[in-house]
Amino acid sequence: AATRYWDNISDPDYRRLAKRLGQKMMERYAKNPAVIAVGYDNEIGNGQVSYSAADRERFVAWLQKKYGTIEALNKAWATQRWSRRINSWDQVDLPYIRGPGPNERYLDLRRYWSDDTIGALKDLEAVRKQYAPNLPVASNFWPTAWTKGFDYLRSWDEVSTYGAQGFYPGDALGAGFEVMMNRAAHETPVWFNEFTAGGGGFYGDPGRSRMWAYFGLLYYGQTFLAWTFNSHIGGEEQALFGLVDHDGRPSWKVDEFGRIASEFQTLKTLGFPRDRQPQVAVNYSFDTMWLTSPPPGPNTMQEYFKGNYTEQVKAAYQPLFEDNIDAAVIDFGHDRLDKYKLIVLSSAYVMDAPTAAAVRKYVADGGTVVMTGYSAKVDETGKWFETPLPGRLADVFGLRTNAFYRHWEPLKVRFDGETLTGADTYYEVLELGAAKPLATFENTPEKSAAVSINRFGKGQAIYLATAAQPGLIGPLLRSLYPKLGIERGPETPKGVVARVVDGRTMYVNTNNAPATVTFSGSKSGVLTHQTYAGKIDLKPYGVELLQ
């Protein structure tokens, strides 16, 4: 017997029957007052790929539509390498998703299954629009799943009304980053269709779910659905502990969720759910994620691109998170950029035409962009640019960068009168044209520019000549806040997250240890009804709304 997720959503009969099921359900329940939203295919993205003959034919048809001719396919797949030339469509095989294989066809395989998943979701969205246009869509997607996944950030506006997810946080930084990625460029709240009540092999800690619920409020949350309500009897998830124990007795978690509901009833009159436009946008590319994490096998790309792409994007997001600044996580090649005061591209290895065009226009129109090393090295086929690097953007940044090295010790950078120490030894040697140096490497042989700035059009393009790392990109981003009018959030100790909402300040202590927050004057607590003079001592997992 198979485990879950073994449906083949590319099969035409599956798609036909799924649409028919959706139609029948909507015909019956669309006007039922108990139905408030629609969700499509729980955790879609975590399915398995199929290697059937029919799926190979569908893959070939996808390639034909994308490239048109065999010659165009051969060029995109670099088949001149190692005698891989394809002479007819009959010679195209369905690559193995776990490899090994060349970068170019692996990337197209990922895109094919992504488009197939998005197509299945669009089928269901068409049914909803026809039979239940009154209901929003909030689906528990899993776009980052490695079994298949799909490019949510280039499709969110076609398949969802609200950003939604299963929320099982580890650290606060990762939780905030993931929520903002699922929110994408939505201007609607976030729904937590599965919200941590316990966990796999984890009964729960008193106060922890309440703390994460308040954390979710600060990250645009509106709906918190405990997973799971009843602890399961049998199956793979019976050791995932919910609100009600296996013997049917309510645990202490029922009371905790009751408290959350009661407090939120008050908070919904005080500016929640939050509705504020993020000031900054951070780029995330599914193409780069897939390409920089190839299947096992010989591949010099991994010898060049060290580390994990997602972690490098999170490193650029981290200073904004620590400064309690709202920052969107979006795909720059898909969403509007003109509403952001600052945009950041971290290790944007793949630089496709839409992303390059969007960044170029944003800067020319007066925007400020920060881009890091490892960026704009390959085009949308996964091949290294044959033009000056950064590909498609060398003139925007006013430089070229070819040579790179890995230093024998952590990089030291002289910036704004201080010496900063990094955590990554990779650096690029910038050949400055129109760009001017903002910082220099102190301990490399070349002592070349570590940060450069170039005026392009009405805006400015800043290049950090190494990977994003908080010790370097943090001071750089913070130096831009005053000039760009970026409002820093409340100052908090590590692990305490805060936002100002309708003149009140909410503090959430994500630490399992006490934390003290200082402020000026005297304030009263909306939740505790206590008065605080100059400081508040938050208990482990403690929260408060001060006014």
C-alpha positions in Angstrom: 0.0 0.0 0.0 1.2 3.5 -0.9 1.7 6.4 1.5 -0.1 9.7 0.9 0.4 12.0 -2.0 0.6 9.4 -4.7 -2.1 10.9 -6.9 -1.1 11.8 -10.5 -2.6 15.2 -10.9 -1.4 15.4 -14.5 -3.7 12.6 -15.6 -6.7 14.0 -17.7 -9.2 11.7 -15.9 -8.0 12.8 -12.5 -8.4 16.5 -13.6 -11.8 15.8 -15.0 -13.1 14.0 -11.9 -11.6 16.6 -9.6 -13.4 19.3 -11.5 -16.6 17.4 -11.3 -16.2 16.8 -7.6 -15.6 20.5 -7.1 -18.6 21.4 -9.1 -20.9 19.1 -7.2 -19.6 20.3 -3.9 -20.0 24.0 -4.8 -23.5 23.4 -6.2 -24.5 22.0 -2.8 -22.6 24.1 -0.4 -21.7 27.5 -2.0 -24.6 29.3 -0.3 -24.5 27.4 3.0 -23.9 29.9 5.8 -21.5 27.5 7.5 -19.1 27.6 4.6 -16.8 30.6 4.7 -14.0 29.7 2.3 -12.8 27.1 -0.2 -9.5 25.2 0.0 -7.9 23.3 -2.9 -6.1 19.9 -2.5 -4.5 20.0 1.0 -0.7 20.3 0.8 -0.6 20.2 -3.0 3.0 20.4 -4.1 4.0 17.4 -2.0 2.8 14.9 -4.5 5.0 12.5 -6.4 6.1 12.8 -10.0 5.0 10.1 -12.6 7.2 8.5 -15.2 4.5 6.9 -17.3 4.6 7.0 -21.1 1.6 9.4 -21.0 3.5 11.8 -18.7 6.5 11.7 -21.0 4.2 12.7 -23.9 2.7 15.5 -21.8 6.3 16.7 -21.0 7.2 16.7 -24.7 4.1 18.7 -25.5 5.0 21.2 -22.8 8.5 21.5 -24.3 7.1 22.0 -27.8 4.9 24.8 -26.6 7.7 26.4 -24.7 10.5 26.1 -27.4 8.7 25.6 -30.7 11.5 23.8 -32.5 14.1 21.1 -31.8 16.9 23.6 -32.5 15.6 26.0 -29.8 15.4 23.1 -27.4 19.0 22.0 -28.2 20.2 25.5 -27.6 18.3 25.8 -24.3 19.5 22.4 -23.1 23.2 23.0 -24.2 23.1 19.6 -26.0 26.4 20.3 -27.7 27.9 19.2 -24.4 28.8 15.5 -24.2 27.0 14.5 -27.4 23.6 15.1 -26.1 22.1 16.5 -29.3 18.4 15.7 -29.8 17.3 15.2 -33.4 13.6 14.7 -33.0 11.0 15.0 -30.3 10.8 11.2 -30.1 14.3 11.3 -28.5 13.3 13.4 -25.6 13.1 11.4 -22.3 11.4 12.3 -19.1 14.4 13.2 -16.8 14.6 11.7 -13.3 13.8 14.3 -10.7 16.4 12.7 -8.4 18.9 12.7 -11.2 21.6 12.7 -12.1 21.3 14.9 -15.2 22.3 18.3 -16.7 21.1 21.5 -15.0 19.1 22.7 -18.0 16.8 19.8 -18.4 16.4 19.3 -14.6 15.2 22.9 -14.4 12.7 22.4 -17.2 11.5 19.2 -15.5 10.8 21.2 -12.3 9.0 23.9 -14.3 6.9 21.3 -16.1 5.6 19.8 -12.9 5.1 23.2 -11.5 3.0 24.3 -14.4 1.1 21.0 -14.2 0.3 21.7 -10.5 -0.8 25.2 -11.2 -2.9 24.0 -14.1 -4.8 21.6 -11.7 -5.4 24.5 -9.3 -6.6 26.8 -12.1 -9.1 24.1 -13.0 -10.6 24.2 -9.5 -10.4 28.0 -9.4 -12.5 28.1 -12.6 -15.1 25.9 -10.9 -15.2 28.2 -7.9 -15.6 31.3 -10.0 -18.5 29.8 -11.8 -20.4 28.2 -8.9 -19.1 30.0 -5.8 -17.8 33.5 -6.6 -19.0 34.6 -3.2 -16.4 32.4 -1.4 -12.7 33.2 -1.0 -9.9 30.7 -1.6 -7.5 29.9 1.3 -5.6 26.7 0.5 -3.0 24.9 2.5 -0.4 24.7 -0.3 3.1 23.2 0.0 5.0 24.8 -2.8 8.5 24.3 -1.4 8.1 20.5 -1.1 11.0 18.7 -2.6 9.0 15.8 -3.9 7.5 18.1 -6.6 6.7 21.7 -5.4 5.4 24.5 -7.6 6.2 28.1 -8.3 3.7 29.7 -6.0 5.3 33.2 -6.2 4.5 33.4 -9.9 1.0 32.0 -9.6 -0.4 33.2 -6.2 -2.7 35.7 -7.8 -4.3 33.1 -10.0 -5.0 30.4 -7.4 -5.6 32.1 -4.0 -7.5 34.9 -2.3 -5.6 34.7 0.9 -2.1 33.5 1.6 -2.5 30.3 3.7 -0.4 27.6 5.2 0.2 24.9 7.8 2.0 26.7 10.6 4.5 24.5 12.6 7.2 27.1 13.5 10.7 26.3 14.7 12.6 29.6 15.1 10.9 33.0 14.8 13.0 34.2 11.9 12.1 31.2 9.8 8.5 31.5 10.8 8.3 35.1 9.8 10.0 34.5 6.5 7.8 31.6 5.6 4.6 33.5 6.5 5.6 36.4 4.3 6.4 34.1 1.4 3.0 32.5 1.7 1.4 36.0 1.9 3.3 36.9 -1.3 2.0 40.2 -2.7 -1.5 39.6 -1.3 -3.2 42.6 0.3 -5.5 40.3 2.3 -4.8 38.6 5.7 -3.0 35.3 6.2 -5.0 32.1 7.1 -3.3 29.4 9.2 -5.3 26.4 8.0 -3.2 24.2 10.2 -2.0 25.9 13.4 0.3 24.3 15.9 -1.5 22.8 18.8 1.1 20.2 19.6 3.2 18.3 17.0 4.7 15.1 15.9 5.9 13.5 19.1 5.4 16.8 20.9 2.5 17.2 23.3 2.9 21.0 23.5 4.2 23.6 26.0 1.7 25.8 28.0 1.6 29.2 26.4 3.5 28.3 23.2 0.4 28.1 20.9 -0.9 31.4 22.3 2.5 33.1 21.7 2.6 31.9 18.1 -1.0 33.0 17.6 0.1 36.5 18.6 3.2 36.3 16.4 0.8 35.3 13.6 -1.3 38.5 14.3 1.8 40.6 13.8 2.4 38.8 10.5 -1.0 39.7 9.1 -2.8 36.6 10.5 -6.6 36.4 10.7 -7.5 32.7 11.0 -6.0 30.1 13.3 -7.3 26.6 13.0 -5.8 24.2 15.5 -4.2 21.1 14.1 -5.2 18.8 15.2 -8.4 19.1 17.2 -8.8 15.4 18.0 -5.6 13.4 18.4 -5.8 10.7 15.7 -6.4 7.0 16.3 -4.2 5.0 14.0 -2.4 6.0 10.8 0.8 7.9 10.3 -0.2 10.9 12.3 -1.5 9.4 15.5 1.5 10.7 17.4 0.7 14.2 16.3 -1.0 15.5 19.5 -4.0 17.8 19.3 -6.3 19.6 21.7 -8.3 16.5 22.7 -6.3 13.4 23.8 -6.7 9.9 22.4 -9.1 8.9 25.2 -11.4 11.7 24.3 -10.5 13.9 27.3 -9.9 17.7 26.6 -6.3 18.6 27.3 -5.2 22.0 28.8 -4.7 23.1 25.2 -8.5 23.5 24.8 -8.5 26.1 27.5 -5.5 27.8 25.9 -7.2 28.0 22.5 -10.3 29.3 24.3 -8.2 32.0 25.8 -6.8 32.9 22.4 -10.3 33.2 21.0 -11.5 35.3 23.9 -8.6 37.8 23.6 -8.8 38.0 19.9 -12.5 39.0 20.2 -11.2 42.1 21.9 -8.3 42.7 19.5 -10.4 42.7 16.4 -11.7 46.1 17.5 -8.1 47.4 18.0 -6.7 47.2 14.5 -6.4 43.5 13.9 -6.0 41.8 11.6 -3.2 44.1 10.5 -3.4 45.9 7.2 -0.2 47.7 6.4 1.8 47.8 3.2 5.4 46.4 3.7 8.1 49.0 3.2 10.7 46.6 1.8 10.6 43.6 -0.6 13.0 40.7 -0.7 13.2 38.6 -3.8 12.7 34.8 -3.8 13.0 32.7 -7.0 11.8 29.1 -7.2 14.0 28.7 -10.3 17.1 29.6 -8.3 16.0 27.3 -5.4 15.6 24.4 -7.8 18.7 25.0 -9.9 21.1 25.5 -6.9 19.8 22.2 -5.3 20.3 19.7 -8.1 20.0 15.9 -7.7 23.0 13.8 -6.8 25.7 13.4 -9.5 28.6 15.3 -10.9 27.8 19.0 -11.0 30.3 21.9 -10.8 27.5 24.3 -10.1 27.4 23.1 -6.5 31.2 23.6 -6.3 30.6 27.2 -7.1 27.3 28.0 -5.3 28.0 27.1 -1.8 25.4 26.9 0.9 21.6 26.9 0.7 19.8 29.5 -1.4 16.8 29.8 0.9 19.1 30.4 3.9 21.0 33.1 2.0 17.7 34.9 1.2 16.7 34.6 4.9 20.1 36.1 5.8 19.1 39.2 3.8 15.7 39.2 5.4 17.1 38.8 9.0 18.1 42.5 9.6 14.6 43.6 8.6 13.1 40.9 10.9 15.3 42.0 13.8 14.3 45.7 13.2 10.6 44.8 13.3 10.1 46.1 9.7 7.5 44.6 7.5 9.2 43.1 4.4 7.4 41.2 1.6 8.9 38.1 0.2 8.0 38.1 -3.5 9.2 37.2 -7.0 10.5 40.4 -8.6 9.8 39.1 -12.1 6.1 38.7 -11.3 4.9 41.5 -8.9 4.9 45.3 -8.9 8.0 46.9 -7.3 7.1 50.5 -7.3 5.3 50.4 -4.0 8.4 49.5 -2.1 11.0 51.9 -0.7 13.8 49.3 -1.0 14.2 46.0 -2.8 16.8 43.3 -2.1 18.1 40.5 -4.2 20.1 37.9 -2.3 22.1 35.3 -4.3 19.8 35.8 -7.2 21.7 33.2 -9.3 19.1 32.9 -12.1 18.4 36.3 -13.7 15.7 35.9 -16.2 14.4 38.6 -18.5 11.3 39.5 -16.5 13.2 40.0 -13.3 16.0 42.0 -15.0 13.5 44.2 -16.7 11.6 44.8 -13.5 14.7 45.7 -11.5 16.0 48.0 -14.3 12.7 49.9 -14.5 12.4 50.2 -10.7 15.8 51.7 -10.4 15.5 54.0 -13.5 12.2 55.3 -12.0 13.9 56.3 -8.7 14.1 53.1 -6.6 16.9 51.6 -4.6 18.1 48.0 -5.0 20.6 46.0 -3.1 22.0 42.9 -4.8 24.5 40.4 -3.4 27.2 38.2 -4.7 26.2 35.0 -6.5 23.6 37.0 -8.3 22.9 37.2 -12.1 25.3 34.4 -13.1 23.0 32.3 -15.3 20.0 33.0 -17.6 16.6 31.4 -17.5 17.9 28.2 -19.1 20.5 27.7 -16.4 23.4 28.6 -18.6 26.2 31.0 -17.5 25.9 34.4 -19.2 28.2 35.0 -22.1 27.9 38.8 -21.5 29.4 40.9 -18.7 28.3 39.9 -15.2 26.0 40.6 -13.5 24.0 39.3 -16.4 21.5 41.7 -17.9 22.2 44.3 -15.2 25.9 45.2 -15.5 25.0 48.7 -16.7 22.4 49.2 -13.9 25.1 48.4 -11.3 27.8 50.2 -13.2 30.3 47.4 -12.9 31.4 43.9 -14.0 32.4 41.0 -11.9 34.2 37.9 -13.2 36.9 37.0 -10.8 35.9 35.5 -7.4 37.8 33.9 -4.6 37.3 32.2 -1.2 39.5 33.8 1.4 41.3 31.7 4.1 39.7 33.6 6.9 36.3 35.5 7.5 36.1 38.6 5.4 36.7 42.0 7.0 35.0 45.0 5.5 35.6 48.7 6.2 32.2 50.4 6.0 31.0 53.7 7.4 34.1 54.1 9.6 33.9 50.7 11.2 35.4 47.3 10.5 32.8 44.5 10.0 33.4 40.8 10.1 31.5 38.4 7.9 30.8 34.7 8.1 31.3 33.6 4.5 34.7 33.6 2.8 33.4 34.0 -0.8 33.9 37.3 -2.4 33.9 38.8 -5.9 36.3 41.3 -7.4 34.3 44.2 -8.6 35.6 46.0 -11.7 34.0 49.4 -11.2 32.8 51.4 -14.2 30.3 54.1 -13.3 29.9 52.7 -9.8 31.6 54.2 -6.8 33.0 52.2 -3.8 31.0 52.4 -0.5 33.1 49.8 1.4 36.3 47.9 0.9 37.6 44.5 1.9 40.4 44.9 4.4 42.0 41.5 4.5 41.9 40.3 0.8 44.9 40.6 -1.5 43.1 43.0 -3.8 41.5 45.2 -1.1 38.8 45.7 -3.7 35.3 47.2 -3.3 33.1 45.2 -1.0 30.1 47.4 -1.6 29.5 49.7 -4.6 26.8 52.2 -5.5 25.8 53.4 -9.0 23.3 56.1 -10.0 21.1 54.7 -12.8 18.3 56.9 -14.1 16.6 58.4 -11.0 17.6 55.6 -8.7 20.6 53.8 -7.2 21.9 50.2 -7.5 24.0 48.9 -4.6 26.1 45.7 -5.0 27.5 43.7 -2.0 30.4 41.6 -3.4 29.8 38.6 -1.2 26.8 36.4 0.0 24.2 37.9 2.3 25.3 37.6 5.9 23.8 39.5 8.8 27.1 41.0 9.9 27.6 42.7 6.6 24.2 43.3 5.0 22.7 44.4 8.3 24.8 47.6 8.6 24.4 48.3 4.9 20.6 48.1 5.0 20.3 50.1 8.2 22.4 52.8 6.7 19.7 53.3 4.0 16.7 53.6 6.4 17.0 57.4 7.0 17.6 58.2 3.3 14.7 56.1 2.1 12.3 57.0 4.8 12.0 53.4 6.1 10.5 53.4 9.5 12.2 51.1 12.0 9.9 49.2 14.3 10.0 49.2 18.1 13.5 48.3 19.5 13.4 44.9 21.2 15.8 42.4 22.6 16.6 39.2 20.7 13.6 37.0 20.3 11.0 39.7 21.0 8.9 40.7 18.0 6.9 43.9 18.0 4.7 46.1 15.8 2.8 49.4 16.4 -0.8 48.9 15.5 -3.2 51.9 15.7 -0.9 53.7 18.1 -0.5 50.7 20.4 2.5 48.5 20.6 2.3 44.7 20.7 5.2 42.7 22.1 5.6 39.0 21.6 8.3 37.1 23.4 9.2 34.1 21.3 11.8 32.9 23.8 11.2 30.2 26.3 12.9 32.6 28.8 12.0 36.0 30.3 12.7 39.1 28.3 12.7 42.8 29.3 11.6 45.6 27.0 12.3 49.2 27.8 10.4 52.3 26.6 9.8 55.9 27.6 7.0 56.9 29.9 4.2 54.9 31.4 1.9 52.5 29.6 -1.0 50.3 30.4 -1.5 46.7 29.2 -4.6 45.9 27.2 -4.3 42.2 28.1 -3.1 42.3 31.7 -4.7 45.6 32.7 -1.5 46.5 34.5 0.5 49.7 34.4 4.1 49.6 33.3 6.7 52.4 33.9 9.6 52.5 31.6 9.8 48.7 31.0 7.9 45.5 30.8 9.1 42.1 32.0 7.7 39.5 29.6 7.4 36.0 30.8 8.6 33.1 28.7 6.2 33.1 25.6 4.7 36.2 27.1 2.7 38.8 25.1 1.2 42.2 25.8 -0.4 45.1 24.0 0.7 48.5 25.5 -1.1 51.8 25.1 
